Amino acid sequence: MRALLSVVLLAATMAANAQEAVSAQAWLERMASALNTQPFQLSFVQLQRDQIRALRYLHGVVDGEEVAYLDHLNGPAKSVVRVGEQVTYLEHDVAPYSVAAARIRGWLPPVFGGQIERLVPHYQFVLAGRNRVAGRTAQLIRVVPNDSFRYQYRVWLDLETALPLRVDLLDTDNNLLEQLLVIELHKFDQPLPALAELKGRKWPDVVLPPHQKDTPRWQFGWLPHGFEMTHYDRHMLLGLNEPVEYLSLSDGLAELSVYIGRVGQVELPTHLTTTNGLALATAIHGDVEVVVVGKMPVDTLSNVANNIYPVQGTEQGGDSD
């Protein structure tokens, strides 16, 4: 009888855990839908251990096309406009320029706007408690990695709209690295007129990345599960006039950048971690130096840097076309 009771309790616990995971994922999918479809305005601050930024974000769908506007409220004028999949950067001392992108980066992880299912094999979604943020009731969802190679997120979603009201990035010891904290949320029935005006303006043409005639000449002996290469190019390193190969990798949420070039005259530290979680690791392979950067545990980056090899039959080095 006791054995039967244990089996029943175990089955009930597993069913409850599965239902919780589905519910938490459903919340995140509601968030993605809201970020893509709802007309709203968020005023928020980005908190790091060494700085605070005040920003405002507007979003709406105008004539069937998404329009978004991110404005930095303090310091020199700086803003970003997105119309469809064209993102234009506006700064006070730089000529405006546009790139092809589906999201405005730098305030939320891009995956929060879609493809939540991509995270399922590598993260657990945990439905936690509720709290008040910006005067509104919010549901807490924890996004917890299945390993110790990346960091976790805690996301508070508005109960009514499912829009994010607070997003925390925590390290493996649960120390807060970054926080996005909404101060005010306004939701609208129709997009704000300012977004229609932005959509009607003529923005600079998209800057195309350099065309690469070949594939990357490097392979990884070790990567955290789920990481795939999202970009590769070869270019001159700004300021040093040195050729480098650049690779960008992501699991959908965490991202890392890899720079490969000839060993320089300046000796770099083998590893370095900043107060906001951005870390750097380096490794030397013969006359080639590898630098890996990302908001991930420095041991993870060090393992990547130490386990990269030239593809068999290719020449090492950072020469560019």
C-alpha positions in Angstrom: 0.0 0.0 0.0 2.8 2.4 0.9 4.5 1.6 -2.4 1.3 2.3 -4.3 0.9 5.6 -2.4 4.5 6.6 -3.3 3.9 5.9 -7.0 0.7 8.0 -7.0 2.4 10.9 -5.2 5.4 10.8 -7.6 3.0 10.8 -10.6 1.1 13.7 -9.2 4.3 15.6 -8.6 5.6 15.0 -12.1 2.2 16.0 -13.6 2.2 19.2 -11.5 5.8 20.1 -12.6 4.9 19.5 -16.2 1.8 21.7 -15.9 3.9 24.4 -14.3 6.4 24.3 -17.1 3.7 24.6 -19.7 2.0 27.5 -17.9 5.3 29.3 -17.5 6.1 28.9 -21.2 2.6 30.1 -22.1 3.3 33.3 -20.1 6.5 33.9 -22.0 4.7 33.2 -25.3 2.1 35.8 -24.3 4.9 38.2 -23.7 6.4 37.6 -27.1 3.0 38.2 -28.7 2.4 41.4 -26.7 5.8 42.8 -27.7 5.0 42.2 -31.4 1.3 43.3 -31.6 0.2 45.6 -28.8 0.4 49.4 -28.9 2.2 50.6 -25.8 4.7 52.9 -24.2 7.2 51.8 -21.5 9.3 54.2 -19.4 12.0 52.3 -17.6 15.5 52.3 -16.1 18.4 50.0 -16.8 20.4 49.3 -13.7 23.9 48.0 -13.6 26.3 48.0 -10.8 28.2 51.0 -12.2 25.5 52.9 -14.1 21.9 53.8 -14.5 20.1 54.6 -17.8 16.7 56.1 -18.2 14.8 55.1 -21.4 11.5 55.2 -23.1 10.2 52.6 -25.6 7.2 53.0 -27.9 5.6 50.3 -30.0 2.7 49.8 -32.4 1.6 48.3 -35.7 1.1 50.9 -38.4 -0.4 49.8 -41.7 0.5 46.2 -41.0 4.1 46.9 -40.1 5.7 47.1 -36.7 7.2 50.4 -35.7 9.2 50.9 -32.5 11.2 53.8 -31.0 13.8 53.6 -28.2 14.9 56.9 -26.7 17.7 57.5 -24.1 16.4 60.2 -21.8 19.6 61.3 -20.1 22.9 62.5 -21.5 23.7 63.2 -25.2 20.8 62.7 -27.6 20.6 59.0 -28.7 17.6 57.1 -30.1 16.8 54.1 -32.2 13.9 53.6 -34.7 12.6 50.3 -36.1 10.3 50.1 -39.1 9.6 46.5 -40.0 13.1 44.9 -40.1 15.1 48.1 -40.6 16.7 49.6 -37.6 18.1 53.1 -37.7 20.5 54.5 -35.1 20.4 58.3 -34.4 23.2 59.9 -32.3 24.2 63.5 -31.8 27.8 63.1 -33.1 27.3 60.3 -35.7 25.6 60.3 -39.1 22.4 58.2 -39.0 22.7 54.7 -40.3 20.5 51.7 -40.7 20.9 47.9 -40.4 18.7 45.0 -41.1 17.3 43.6 -37.8 14.1 42.2 -36.5 14.5 43.8 -33.0 16.0 46.8 -31.4 18.8 45.4 -29.3 20.2 46.5 -26.0 17.1 46.6 -23.8 15.5 43.1 -24.0 17.0 39.8 -25.2 15.7 39.5 -28.8 14.3 36.0 -28.1 11.8 37.5 -25.8 10.0 38.8 -28.9 9.6 35.3 -30.3 10.9 31.8 -30.7 10.5 31.0 -27.0 10.4 27.3 -27.9 14.1 27.5 -29.0 15.0 27.8 -25.3 13.1 24.7 -24.2 16.0 22.2 -24.5 18.4 24.4 -22.6 16.4 26.3 -20.0 13.6 25.5 -17.5 10.6 27.9 -17.2 9.4 28.2 -13.6 6.2 29.8 -12.6 6.9 31.7 -9.3 5.0 34.2 -7.2 3.3 37.6 -8.0 4.3 41.1 -6.9 3.6 44.7 -7.8 5.8 46.5 -10.3 5.1 50.1 -11.5 1.8 50.0 -9.6 0.6 46.9 -11.5 0.3 43.2 -10.5 3.0 41.1 -12.1 3.6 37.4 -12.6 7.2 36.2 -12.0 8.7 33.7 -14.4 12.2 32.3 -13.8 14.2 31.3 -16.8 16.8 28.9 -15.4 19.6 27.2 -17.5 20.0 23.4 -17.3 23.7 23.8 -16.6 26.2 26.2 -15.0 27.6 27.5 -18.3 25.1 30.5 -18.6 23.1 32.8 -16.4 19.5 32.9 -15.4 16.7 35.5 -15.9 13.8 36.5 -13.7 11.0 38.1 -15.7 8.0 39.9 -14.1 5.1 40.1 -16.6 2.1 42.5 -16.3 -0.9 40.4 -15.4 -3.2 42.2 -17.8 -1.0 42.7 -20.9 1.8 40.2 -20.4 4.3 43.0 -21.2 7.6 42.8 -19.2 7.7 45.1 -16.2 11.0 43.9 -14.7 13.8 41.7 -16.0 16.8 40.6 -13.8 19.9 38.9 -15.0 21.6 36.9 -12.3 24.9 35.0 -12.1 25.3 31.4 -11.0 25.4 32.6 -7.3 22.1 34.5 -7.8 23.9 37.9 -7.6 22.1 40.6 -9.6 24.1 41.7 -12.6 21.6 43.8 -14.5 18.0 44.9 -14.1 15.4 46.5 -16.3 12.8 48.2 -14.2 9.6 49.7 -15.7 8.5 52.9 -14.0 5.4 53.5 -16.1 3.3 51.5 -18.6 0.8 53.0 -20.9 -1.3 50.8 -23.2 -3.3 52.2 -26.1 -6.1 51.1 -28.4 -4.2 52.5 -31.4 -0.6 53.3 -32.1 0.6 56.7 -31.1 0.7 59.3 -34.0 4.4 59.7 -33.4 4.9 56.1 -34.7 3.0 56.8 -37.9 5.2 59.9 -38.4 8.3 57.8 -37.9 7.1 55.2 -40.4 6.5 57.9 -43.0 10.0 59.3 -42.8 12.8 58.5 -45.2 15.6 56.7 -43.3 19.1 55.9 -44.6 19.5 52.7 -46.6 20.5 49.6 -44.8 24.3 49.1 -44.4 25.1 45.7 -45.8 27.7 43.5 -44.1 30.9 42.7 -46.0 30.4 39.8 -48.4 32.3 36.7 -47.4 33.3 34.3 -50.2 34.1 31.4 -47.9 33.0 29.7 -44.7 34.7 30.1 -41.3 38.1 28.5 -41.0 37.6 27.5 -37.4 35.8 24.8 -35.5 34.9 24.5 -31.8 36.0 21.5 -29.8 33.6 22.5 -27.0 30.5 24.7 -26.7 27.6 24.7 -24.2 24.7 22.7 -25.6 22.5 24.7 -28.0 25.0 27.3 -29.1 25.1 27.9 -32.9 27.0 30.4 -35.0 24.8 33.3 -36.0 27.4 35.5 -37.8 30.9 35.3 -39.3 33.1 37.9 -41.1 36.7 39.1 -41.5 37.5 42.7 -41.1 40.1 45.2 -39.9 40.0 45.8 -36.1 39.0 49.4 -35.5 41.8 51.5 -33.9 44.5 48.9 -34.2 44.4 48.3 -38.0 44.8 44.6 -37.5 42.8 41.9 -39.4 40.6 39.7 -37.3 38.0 37.0 -37.9 34.8 37.5 -36.0 32.3 34.8 -35.0 29.0 35.4 -33.1 27.3 32.5 -31.3 24.0 32.2 -29.4 21.7 29.6 -27.8 18.8 32.0 -28.4 19.2 33.9 -25.1 22.9 34.0 -24.1 25.4 35.3 -26.7 29.2 35.3 -27.1 31.6 36.9 -29.5 34.9 35.3 -30.7 37.7 37.4 -32.2 40.7 35.6 -33.8 43.9 37.3 -35.0 47.6 37.3 -34.9 49.2 37.6 -31.4 49.6 41.3 -30.7 52.3 43.2 -28.9 50.0 44.0 -26.0 49.5 41.1 -23.6 45.9 40.5 -22.8 44.6 39.1 -19.5 43.7 35.4 -19.6 40.3 36.3 -18.1 38.4 39.3 -16.8 34.9 39.9 -15.5 33.2 43.3 -15.1 30.6 44.2 -12.5 27.7 43.8 -14.9 28.6 40.3 -15.8 30.4 41.0 -19.1 33.4 38.7 -19.1 36.5 38.2 -21.4 38.7 35.2 -21.8 41.8 34.7 -24.0 43.9 31.9 -25.3 47.0 31.7 -27.5 47.3 28.9 -30.1 50.8 29.2 -31.7 50.9 32.6 -33.4 47.1 33.1 -33.1 45.3 34.8 -30.3 41.6 34.1 -29.5 39.5 36.5 -27.5 36.0 35.5 -26.3 33.5 38.0 -24.9 30.0 37.6 -23.4 27.7 38.0 -20.5 28.4 34.4 -19.3 30.6 32.8 -16.6 34.2 33.4 -17.4 35.0 29.7 -17.1 32.6 29.1 -19.9 34.3 31.6 -22.1 37.7 30.3 -21.2 36.7 26.8 -22.2 35.5 28.1 -25.6 38.8 30.0 -26.1 40.9 27.0 -25.3 39.0 24.7 -27.5 38.9 26.3 -31.0 40.9 24.8 -33.9 41.5 25.6 -37.5 39.4 23.5 -39.9 41.7 20.9 -41.4 43.2 22.0 -44.7 42.9 25.8 -44.0 45.6 28.2 -43.2 45.6 29.8 -39.7 45.7 33.5 -39.3 43.5 36.6 -39.4 44.2 37.9 -43.0 41.3 39.6 -44.6 40.2 39.8 -48.2 
